[in-house]
Amino acid sequence: MFRLQKKAVKDLIDDVAGKLGIPKDLWYAWDQAGMPLTKVGPNVPISSAYADEELDDPDRYQQLIRILDPDGKGSRPIVEVRHSLMCALSAQAWYALRVHVLLPADNEHVRSQIHSHVLKYHADLPWT
């Protein structure tokens, strides 16, 4: 799905640049594909991560939020608690696309035209 959206953004740039007469070299499409929402996933046993000597950042495991066990004698990282929001988020990733147009100072009025055109003719993309 993300690749299709990236292609749609490239097509959008071609369309809007051509219709509004803005050179394509002033456009930039930035993307962030699959950035994890947490540093530790739900399927990695934390106990084995502590023992791993090849960690790139061993402090990240020591900074985890820990939840007290029901017996009050121990604790475990919140990402291991299956009903916690952090457990659900740890299995997710963030995908983002942004379109930037570097307009010269004398073309600032074009910004509203770009915005209107994009929302009217490219409403199928998830704009925020």
Phi, psi and omega per residue, in radians:
M1 nan -0.732 -3.108
F2 -1.111 -0.692 3.107
R3 -1.097 -0.652 3.094
L4 -1.142 -0.691 3.109
Q5 -1.175 -0.673 3.090
K6 -1.082 -0.721 3.096
K7 -1.134 -0.723 3.123
A8 -1.086 -0.652 3.110
V9 -1.189 -0.693 3.085
K10 -1.084 -0.760 3.096
D11 -1.114 -0.663 3.103
L12 -1.051 -0.808 3.140
I13 -1.054 -0.801 3.112
D14 -1.024 -0.779 -3.106
D15 -1.140 -0.953 -3.057
V16 -1.187 -0.719 3.121
A17 -1.040 -0.756 3.140
G18 -1.178 -0.797 -3.085
K19 -1.226 -0.574 -3.106
L20 -1.765 -0.006 3.077
G21 1.214 0.592 3.116
I22 -1.790 2.132 -3.119
P23 -0.959 2.419 -3.092
K24 -1.160 -0.352 3.125
D25 -1.304 -0.102 3.061
L26 -1.595 -0.060 -3.105
W27 -1.758 2.552 3.076
Y28 -2.492 2.209 3.066
A29 -1.839 2.066 3.134
W30 -1.818 2.413 3.094
D31 -2.384 2.588 3.042
Q32 -2.200 1.941 -3.066
A33 -1.870 2.073 2.956
G34 1.174 0.704 3.089
M35 -1.377 2.131 -3.131
P36 -1.063 2.555 -3.137
L37 -1.468 -0.335 3.076
T38 -2.317 2.804 -3.125
K39 -1.362 -0.438 -3.094
V40 -2.148 2.329 3.137
G41 -1.519 2.903 -3.099
P42 -1.307 -0.300 -3.061
N43 -1.742 0.115 3.104
V44 -1.806 1.947 3.098
P45 -1.061 2.136 -3.090
I46 -1.082 -0.633 -3.128
S47 -1.048 -0.645 3.116
S48 -1.301 -0.498 3.123
A49 -1.195 -0.626 3.103
Y50 -1.088 -0.637 -3.072
A51 -1.403 -0.286 -3.082
D52 -1.250 2.079 -3.104
E53 -1.482 -0.146 -3.089
E54 -1.734 0.387 -3.133
L55 -1.183 2.426 3.100
D56 -1.332 -0.428 -3.115
D57 -2.595 1.431 -3.069
P58 -1.106 -0.420 -3.138
D59 -1.160 -0.425 -3.085
R60 -1.095 -0.518 3.111
Y61 -1.351 -0.499 3.126
Q62 -1.369 -0.288 -3.123
Q63 -1.622 0.057 -3.124
L64 -1.153 2.566 3.015
I65 -1.318 2.305 -3.097
R66 -1.974 2.536 -3.139
I67 -1.962 2.330 3.128
L68 -1.191 2.333 3.081
D69 -1.158 2.710 -3.126
P70 -0.984 -0.542 -3.141
D71 -1.377 -0.173 3.103
G72 1.335 0.133 -3.078
K73 -1.764 -0.225 -3.113
G74 -2.629 -3.094 3.110
S75 -2.577 2.903 3.076
R76 -2.545 2.718 3.135
P77 -1.076 2.507 -3.086
I78 -1.082 -0.469 3.123
V79 -1.216 -0.278 3.084
E80 -1.543 -0.177 3.127
V81 -1.466 1.865 -2.976
R82 -1.011 -0.526 -3.119
H83 -1.610 0.137 -3.128
S84 -1.543 2.641 3.087
L85 -1.093 -0.647 -3.136
M86 -1.113 -0.586 3.081
C87 -1.137 -0.795 3.129
A88 -1.114 -0.756 -3.122
L89 -1.200 -0.509 -3.087
S90 -1.178 -0.282 3.107
A91 -1.682 0.098 -3.079
Q92 -1.935 2.856 3.089
A93 -2.384 2.740 -3.102
W94 -1.799 2.270 3.090
Y95 -2.108 2.333 -3.115
A96 -2.508 2.536 3.013
L97 -2.253 2.373 3.069
R98 -2.345 2.512 3.104
V99 -2.039 2.211 3.127
H100 -2.060 2.460 3.057
V101 -2.204 2.133 3.135
L102 -1.607 1.606 -3.094
L103 -1.541 2.395 3.009
P104 -1.089 2.754 -3.081
A105 -0.985 -0.602 -3.110
D106 -1.394 -0.039 3.138
N107 -1.983 0.300 -3.120
E108 -1.026 -0.513 -3.134
H109 -1.127 -0.313 -3.114
V110 -1.286 -0.369 -3.107
R111 -0.956 -0.793 -3.137
S112 -1.196 -0.561 3.079
Q113 -1.154 -0.742 3.108
I114 -1.064 -0.862 -3.114
H115 -1.010 -0.841 -3.138
S116 -1.091 -0.785 -3.121
H117 -1.095 -0.787 -3.117
V118 -1.093 -0.815 -3.122
L119 -1.176 -0.555 -3.109
K120 -1.367 -0.814 -3.010
Y121 -1.751 -0.157 -3.123
H122 -2.304 0.739 -3.113
A123 -1.217 -0.233 -3.120
D124 -1.255 -0.311 3.112
L125 -1.479 2.581 -3.073
P126 -1.385 1.379 -3.123
W127 -1.375 2.511 3.037
T128 -2.235 nan nan
